[in-house]
Amino acid sequence: MSLITGILEQLINGLRTGSIYALIAIGYTMVYGIAKMINFAHGDIIMVGAYSLYVFTAILELPAAAAVILTVAVCAALGIVVERIAYKPLRNAPSLAVLITAIGVSYFLQNTALLIFKATPIPFGSIINISGIRLGNINISGVTLVTFVATAVMMVGLTLFVNKTRAGSAMRAVSEDRGAASLMGINVNKTISMTFAIGSALAAVAGILYICQYQSLQPTLGALPGIKAFVAAVLGGIGNIPGAMLGGLLLGIIESLSRAYISTQLADAIVYGVLVIVLLVRPSGLLGKQKTEKV
Amino acid sequence: MKKWGKAVSFIMAASLVVASLTACSGSGETTADTTAAGETSAAAGTETFLIGGIGPLTGSAASYGISVEQGAWVAIDEINAAGGVKVGDTTYMLDMVFEDDEATEDKAIQAYNTVMDEGAQVIMGAVTSGACIAITPLTLQDGILQITPSGSAEACIANDNAFRICFSDPEQGRAMADYAIDSLGYTKIAVLYNNSDEYSTGLQTAFEEEVKAKGGEIVASESFGADDVDFNTQLSSIRSTDAEVIYVPAYYQAATYISNQAKEMGMEIPFIGSDGWDGVLGTVTDASTVEGAIFSSPFCASVDDERVQNFVKAYGEANDGAVPDQFAADAYDTVYTIKAAMEQAGSIESEDMIAAMTEITVNGLTGDAITFDASGAAEKDVRFVEIVDGAYQYREE
């Protein structure tokens, strides 16, 4: 097998993990943009999504399409509930209090899953049964194809929603200036709830794709992709939606290529090294707006 | 003034307690020493022989210790039901105290002191390597026979009084390399191992050395980290070589991800693995992903073998239908090894039993004719299990 095929294969591997990172990173970045908080419980929404899918398909034996829709609905609802109960009372609290609360919510979700489903990993067969395709020497699995298509659809849909709809403009307005937006008659609470719902729905999709890829459920499965996606969001410029997409894809590709051609051990170090360099050169991330602080 | 008096007496009492505690920990070893000697001579008059078991019953490695304790009880009950152990004119019934060490060094030392205080005449343990190494200086000092069922690190049996039932990691790695080249006929081998785990790296290093020594070729040596779930990158790299087989010395969860992702990529290179693969059929969603995989394993509960099935049945009846793993089997063999050493020595003194250890042969669950060399290592054939039609099977040679 030639070097070119090898590189192409690794690029596809990177794009696939990158797509999942991007979907999660969008949730981080939207919530940050609008609520000005880092929702560390976001990674665990992925886990809830994965377990919901398991409950709907393996236990309740619903058809795949219905299970997917219900899973997304469960996660969106969970996002709204978490925001109402945990974050809304802290809207004017110092950001440290909100951050700690988010970590608390994360532990709460993980431990609830631990109580219900126990720590032993549960095997789960993929609901995506599409056969892969071969392009020359390169094999692309069905799950990979679905991941690419789903991510692309989500991203295009989200971009249109944010830029073309009234609700989208409301979100952008709240993100820009919450006080002014509220003066203009925008319902800030409703907009924030909607943001959490959309972010969590995307996390649910990420969870579904993740579980079809790796086929094993455990209560901590959201932690690592959650952290990676957070890095992706910061890399792309936190608060910026195209930035999160770019950051996620870049992160996946860098990770995959450095694993394959430099060193498995150093792959994470390289990923975080890139983050450090980007932040040194552009402190607000790749696509983040440069703000000059007036003193 | 009265108040002051109370305070002073409290402080004095407290300091007394502290002082006595410090004294305890300082002289702990000698206390254990004298108790042990006293109890041994006292026990010779009675007809009970007490095994001191040490292993994790709580904490992250709890399942290992629990398996060892339960496996040992199956053997003890069996031996007692068959009339105990005859040494000279005396018949001994076996009994066991088992102390939790949480798989930590300091708790292992406490557990050792406790079982010695209770009069243990032989030590079975510790179950995990780190804890086992921590108690070896104490068992050497006390001159007591120590047999670890499962401590695979080299240092566990560095002393003359210490023996081991399981294979060391390097032994297992070498055995798999020999088997892959001599019996399976592979020459170009790829390795995919967990570089953050001592078990995995120990196997990998020995395996690669032995393959090279045998004239085989390691065409790829890829690694992964502790919590990795994505192995596509490493598998892609392996596919770009001309590897005929992939050796995965890892636990079953990683093996599950790896075999599944390999199949999804359309890879058809077969897998060989280590004893950590035992259990893989419980975690794969599609048994065809591991079909044909061969791994080295001392024990496998689902193979069709009368002795194994009797053990599985007895173990299940005693423990709510639980299925024994290799730790339970190692412990079972440990108890039978102790029995053989008592009979061979014609004595229950540790000194005689230690001398007898190199003369005995034990037909165990983890090996047909287990013998021990002077280093303390068990010599037995490595067994290989193949996954055929979604079930484990010993490979017959």
Chai-1 contact restraints between the chains, C-beta under 6 A:
chainA,res_idxA,chainB,res_idxB,connection_type,confidence,min_distance_angstrom,max_distance_angstrom,comment,restraint_id
A,M1,B,S240,contact,1.0,0.0,6.0,A-B,restraint_1
A,G6,B,S240,contact,1.0,0.0,6.0,A-B,restraint_2
A,E9,B,S236,contact,1.0,0.0,6.0,A-B,restraint_3
A,Q10,B,S236,contact,1.0,0.0,6.0,A-B,restraint_4
A,N13,B,N232,contact,1.0,0.0,6.0,A-B,restraint_5
A,N13,B,T233,contact,1.0,0.0,6.0,A-B,restraint_6
A,P123,B,T283,contact,1.0,0.0,6.0,A-B,restraint_7
A,P123,B,T285,contact,1.0,0.0,6.0,A-B,restraint_8
A,G125,B,T285,contact,1.0,0.0,6.0,A-B,restraint_9
A,N139,B,M265,contact,1.0,0.0,6.0,A-B,restraint_10
A,N139,B,G266,contact,1.0,0.0,6.0,A-B,restraint_11
A,S141,B,E264,contact,1.0,0.0,6.0,A-B,restraint_12
A,Y214,B,V229,contact,1.0,0.0,6.0,A-B,restraint_13
A,Q215,B,N260,contact,1.0,0.0,6.0,A-B,restraint_14
A,Q215,B,T285,contact,1.0,0.0,6.0,A-B,restraint_15
A,S256,B,T233,contact,1.0,0.0,6.0,A-B,restraint_16
A,R259,B,T233,contact,1.0,0.0,6.0,A-B,restraint_17
A,A260,B,T233,contact,1.0,0.0,6.0,A-B,restraint_18
A,A260,B,S237,contact,1.0,0.0,6.0,A-B,restraint_19
A,T264,B,S223,contact,1.0,0.0,6.0,A-B,restraint_20
